[in-house]
């Protein structure tokens, strides 16, 4: 049961209803499972000259594989290395690309987007 569903059901109970041990156990299990799912991943410990897979990159920058693949087709993403059966990314190239994505305001982000769409 998802925590939001659990909360919804608990709110539907009368104010004076007593919870059973079983109900409390389900609530604790549900909340415990959810908290384990949202734990942040460990910091990435790649070296600049290391080649990483698209799966590792997706996990690192928290994007889907399909987004990375669309970026490769459109040229919007980081530089990549085409291997015979796989795609790899040089960590240094990814870091350079990430640095190039930094903006200091939404106005700057909008101006960059407008420039890209004019091309």
C-alpha positions in Angstrom: 0.0 0.0 0.0 1.3 3.4 -0.9 1.7 5.9 2.0 -0.7 8.3 0.5 -3.4 5.6 0.3 -2.6 4.6 3.9 -3.1 8.2 5.0 -6.3 8.5 3.1 -7.7 5.4 4.8 -6.6 6.6 8.2 -8.3 10.0 7.7 -11.5 8.2 6.8 -11.6 6.5 10.2 -13.8 8.1 13.0 -11.8 10.3 15.3 -12.4 8.1 18.3 -11.5 4.8 16.4 -8.8 2.8 18.1 -6.1 1.4 15.8 -5.2 -2.3 16.2 -1.7 -3.6 16.4 -2.1 -5.1 13.0 -3.1 -1.8 11.5 -0.1 0.0 13.1 2.2 -2.7 11.8 0.9 -2.2 8.3 1.4 1.5 8.7 5.0 1.2 9.9 5.9 -1.3 7.2 4.4 0.9 4.5 6.2 4.0 5.7 9.5 2.1 6.2 9.4 0.7 2.6 8.7 4.2 1.2 11.6 5.8 3.2 14.0 3.2 1.9 12.9 4.0 -1.7 13.7 7.7 -1.4 17.1 7.4 0.2 19.6 9.4 -1.9 22.1 7.3 -3.8 25.7 7.4 -2.7 27.8 10.2 -4.2 29.3 9.3 -7.6 33.0 8.4 -7.4 34.1 8.5 -11.0 37.5 9.6 -12.2 37.6 12.2 -15.0 39.2 9.8 -17.5 36.7 7.0 -16.7 34.2 5.7 -19.3 30.8 5.1 -17.9 27.7 3.3 -19.4 24.5 5.1 -20.2 22.9 3.3 -17.3 25.5 4.8 -14.9 25.1 8.2 -16.4 21.3 8.0 -16.1 21.6 7.1 -12.4 24.2 9.8 -11.8 22.2 12.7 -13.3 18.8 11.2 -12.5 17.5 11.1 -16.0 15.9 8.2 -17.8 17.6 6.1 -20.5 15.1 7.3 -23.1 15.9 10.9 -22.3 19.7 10.2 -22.8 18.9 8.5 -26.1 16.8 11.5 -27.3 19.6 13.8 -26.3 22.1 11.8 -28.4 19.9 11.9 -31.4 19.3 15.7 -31.1 22.8 16.6 -29.9 21.5 18.2 -26.7 23.3 15.9 -24.3 27.0 15.3 -23.3 29.5 14.0 -25.8 29.5 10.2 -26.1 31.7 7.4 -27.4 30.2 5.0 -29.8 31.5 1.5 -29.1 30.7 -1.5 -31.3 27.7 -2.6 -29.2 27.3 0.1 -26.6 27.5 3.8 -25.9 29.8 5.2 -23.2 30.5 8.6 -21.8 33.8 10.1 -20.7 33.2 11.5 -17.2 35.2 14.6 -18.0 32.9 15.3 -21.0 29.8 14.8 -18.9 31.2 17.2 -16.2 31.9 19.8 -18.9 28.4 19.4 -20.2 26.9 19.7 -16.8 29.0 22.9 -16.1 27.6 24.3 -19.3 24.0 23.7 -18.2 24.4 26.0 -15.1 22.4 29.2 -15.1 22.0 31.9 -12.5 18.4 32.9 -13.3 15.3 31.7 -15.1 15.8 34.6 -17.6 19.2 33.2 -18.5 17.8 29.7 -18.9 15.0 31.1 -21.1 17.4 33.1 -23.3 19.5 29.9 -23.8 16.5 27.9 -24.7 15.4 30.6 -27.2 18.9 30.6 -28.8 18.8 26.8 -29.2 15.4 26.8 -30.8 16.5 29.5 -33.4 19.2 27.2 -34.7 
